[in-house]
Amino acid sequence: MVLVTVVFLPAARAAAEPSGTGTADTLASPAPAFALIAPRPSCFPPEKPYDLAAALALFGGGALFYRFHLNENHPLLPSDKKSFIPQSVPEAYVGIGLAALSPLPFFTEGKKGFYHFRGYLFDAAACFFLYSFTTSATGRRRPNYDEALRLGEKAEKKSFFSGHATMSFSAATYTSLYLYKYASSRTASALAAVWLYSLAAYVAYTRYNEHYHHLSDIITGAAVGTGVSYVVFTRYEKKQRAGLRLAFFPLPPELGPEWSRPPAGIEICAGF
């Protein structure tokens, strides 16, 4: 794919010394007729953040599937029957953790961090959509479903696969990859990765130990969160383009008649 942008450059003008009949403006430009420079062109405008719109669409679609069941009465996977234990890590805690990690690129790179902030949001949106759609389509009951129903607690058919595990491992993976790439200290980034994955593993363990998910739900969720985040991060890293910059400037005053000297230069950037 080749992207070409054309930028019109106002020509530099300078007043010439007055001659016998008056003054005349001439182009003061000692530049050559053209220049082929810069492996990474500066004239590219910032890439339009269409991924933010895609992330919003994925979040919206995920919210719909989270609320409405595609498969209410015919579960595709069997379920265990276990006791009901109040959850120690509510969904709100996971959301707070994700929100707390999202500004990290701004602290690391300043304004340039907006690029990977977008990647982080798109990754979270993709994982949220995948697990919401899958739980809605499979209709697998939680292991505590029958007991929760008997006790008058919230009984859900959202077991496969675990959203807590998906989102926790997603955040741990994207953040760890980002810190490894951009943090000034490799030791600090490694320690942060150990802490993040330990926290994600703890969240996943509570979902199994407290009978909200089967073991297969936890393993699948962790694999999906890790895999999607790895793909999204590497895709964002590869988006940096190589390219060439071809710039045409006005001719110097001594070359050609006056009518042949254009009022502006043209700069063409090709990225691929």
N, C-alpha and C positions, 0 to 999 in steps of 0.2 A: 504494500500500500504506500502510495506517495502522496504527501501533502505539500501543496505549493501555496505560498502566500506572496502577495505582491504589495509592496509598500511604496508609496510615492513620497519622495524626499524633497522638501522645498530647497531650491537652489540658493546658494549663498551669493549675495550681491554686495557690491561695494561701489561707492561713487567714484567715478574716474576724475582725473584732474580736468578742470575746464579747458576747452580748446577755443579756437577762434570764434565760433558761433554760439557756444553755450556749453552745457554739461550733458553728458550721456551716461546712463547706467550700463555697466558691462558685467558679465559674470566673472567673479573672481574665484576660480577653481583650478588649482594646480594638479588636481587628481587625474589619474589616467582614465582612459575611456571606460575600462571595466576592471573589476577585481574579483578574484575567486578565492574566498577566505572562509575560515571558521568551520571546524568539523561539527560544532554544536551551535546552530544558529541562534542568535539572540533576538531575531525579529519574529520568532514564533509567538503568537499570543498565547496566554495561558489556556490550557485545554479546558473546554467547557465541561463542568461537572455533571454530565448526564448520569453518572453513577449515583448521585444523590437522589435523583428522581427515581432511578431503578430501585434504590434502597427503600425509599418511601413506599413504592409499589409492593415490594416484597414484604415489608412490615405490615402493610394494609392487608395483603392477601393472607399472610400468616395469622393476623388477628381474626379474620373471618373463619379460617379453618379451625382456629383455636376455640372459637365460640360455637360453631355449628359442626355437627358430626355428619360425615359422608356415609359412615357405616355404623348405624346406631344399634342394630339388633343381630348382626351376623359377624361376630369377631373372626378375623382370619387366623388368629393365633390363640392357643389355649392359655389358660391362666392358672396360677397356683392359688391356694386359699390360705391366707395367713391372718394373724391378728392385726388389729388397728393400733398404731402408735402415732401420737401427734408428731408432726414434722418439726425438726429442729432448724431446718434451713428453708424458710418460705421463699416463694418465687421473688418476692420484693427484694430479698437480700442479694439474689443473683443480679437483678436489675441494677441495684445500687453499685455493686462491684463493677459491672460493665461500664456504667456511667463514670465511675471514678477513674477507670483506666483510659477512657477515650481521649482526654486532653493530653496524654503523654507526648504525642508527636509535637505539640506546640511548645512544651517545655524543653524538648530536645533540639528542635530545629527552628523554633520561632514561627514566622509566617509560612515558611516552606512546609511545616508540619501539617498544613491543611490537606496536602496530598494523601498522606497515610492516615489522616483522620477520616477522610472519605473511604479509604480502603477498609479501615476498621469498622465503620458503619455498614458498608456493603457486606462485609463478612458476617457481621452479626445478623443482618437482615436475611441473608441467604440461609444461614443456619436455622434461624427462627422459622422461616417459611418451610424449610424441609421437614423439620420435626413436627410442626403444626399440621402440615398436610398428611404426613405419614401416620401420626396418631389418629387423625380424623378418619383416614381411609381404612386402617387396620381394625380399629375398634377394640383393641385388646384391653381387657379389664385389669385394673391394678390388682396386685395380690391381696390387698386389704379391702377389696370392693364389697364382698358380702358382709364382712364384719362392720365396715363403715356404714353400710345400709341399715344393718340391724341396730346400730347405736345412734342412728339419726345424724351421722356425720356426712361430709361431702364424699359421695362415692362416684368415681370417675372411670371412664373407659379410655384412658390416655396413657396406657402403659408403654407401648412400643412406638418410638424409642424415647429414652429419657431426655427431656428438655434441659433439666439441670446439668446433666453430664455433657450434653452437646454444647451449651452456651459456656460452661465453665472451661472445658478443654479448648473451645474456640478462642476465648479470650486469652488463655494461657499460651496457646500456640502463636497467635498473631503478635502478641506483646513480646514474647520471647524472641521470635524471629526479628522483630523490629529492633529490639535492644541489642541483639547480637550484631546487627548491621550498622546501627547508628550510635550506640552508646560509646562514650569515650573509654570506658574500662570494660574489657572482656571478662574480668573476674566478677565485677558487679553484675554484668548482664547474665552470667552463668548462675550466680547466686539468686538473682531475681527469677530466672527460669525454674530453678529448683523449688523456690517458694511458691510460684504460681501453679506449677504442676502438682505440688503437694496439696495446695488448697483445692484445686480442681478434683483431685483424687478423693479428698475428704468429703467434698460435696457429693460426689458420686457414691461413695460408700454409705453415707447417711440415707440416700434414696433406696439403696438395697436393704440396709439393716433395719430401716423403719417400715419396710414392706410397701413402699410406693412403686417399686419397679422390680422386675425380674433381672437376673444377672445378664441375660441376653440384651435387655433394654439398655443396661448401663454400658456394656461393651460396645454395642452399636452406636450409642450416642457419643461416646468418647471418640470412636473412630471417625464418625461423621464430622464432629467438631474439629478434630485435628486435621483431617484430610481437606476439608473445605477451606480452612484457614491457611493451610500451606499453599493450596492452589491460588487463592486470592492474593496472598502476599507476593508470591513469585510472579504472578501476572502483573501486579502493580509495579514491581521492580523492573520488569522487562519493558514497560511502556516508555522508558526513556529512549528518545529517538536519536539516531545518528543522522547526519545530514550535511548539506553543503549550502553555502550562501553565495549567490551571484549578484553583484551590485553594479548597476550601470549609473555613472555619474555624468553631469553635464560636461561637455567638451571645454577645454581651456580656451580663453578668448582668442589666442593666436591661431587656433585650428578651425578652419572653415569659416564661411560667411556668417554674419550675425543671425540670419533667419534660420540657420541650421542648428542653433544652440537652443535646446529645449529649456523650459522654465523650471523643470524639476528632474530629479533622478529617479530611477526605478530600482527597487531592491527585491530580488526574488529568492525565496528560501525553499529548499526542497528537503523534506525529511522522510526517512524510510526506515 
